């Protein structure tokens, strides 16, 4: 579980933060989202199936895989070779226990992936792009490892588009979620970082432009749960 690493100051801080909550990460994901995160991941797999059609991918890469929930959903959905990569060792340790022999686990930084050009037919990343020190560089690196005609699906928190929902979500996200997350995980910093990182992340339309700048073709997006999260996708 080793790979090349890119370690700027922000990367090291984020890595240490996720290492500190790895022991409660799965529970908190499902609890704090009322398990809607499971539905969002299943929709990401379904969108990848729409993009690939009858030509199911032979090999998929799940970047910033964390404890491997999306990688496992990919394996179950396609039955193909799946590689789960992340730069946080404690997260991958838990992913390995969950995934067993079904998915290959590789410790690697998304900004310098240890894979050859054009290695994968499809690539996913869930709730990880906003954590990269340089999301544009990360997108370019993801395009590099995709084969021509390959597909990428990004699942990420986004900007709610329904005014009433936006106000309610912002109150929960900034005032309630950090307190619950800190209480359960014992790590106050991580769940303060979450709303801050989402607030800094590009809007739906801005992320489309970043994907185009990285060289992806025909990008599109779909809001989930009124824009609390969004699926973005494109081809190479």
Secondary structure, 3 states (H helix, E strand, C coil): CCCCCCCCHHHHHHHHHHHHHHHHHHHHHHHHCCCHHHHHHHHHHHHHHHHHCCCCCCEEEEECCCCCHHHHHHHHHHCCEEEEEECCHHHHHHHHHHHCCCCEEEECCCCCCCCCCCCEEEEEEECCHHHCCCHHHHHHHHHHHEEEEEEEEEEEECCCCCHHHHHHHHHHHHHHHHHHHHHHHCCHHHHHHHHHHHHHCCCHHHHHHHHHHCCCEEEEEEEEHHHCEEEEEEEC
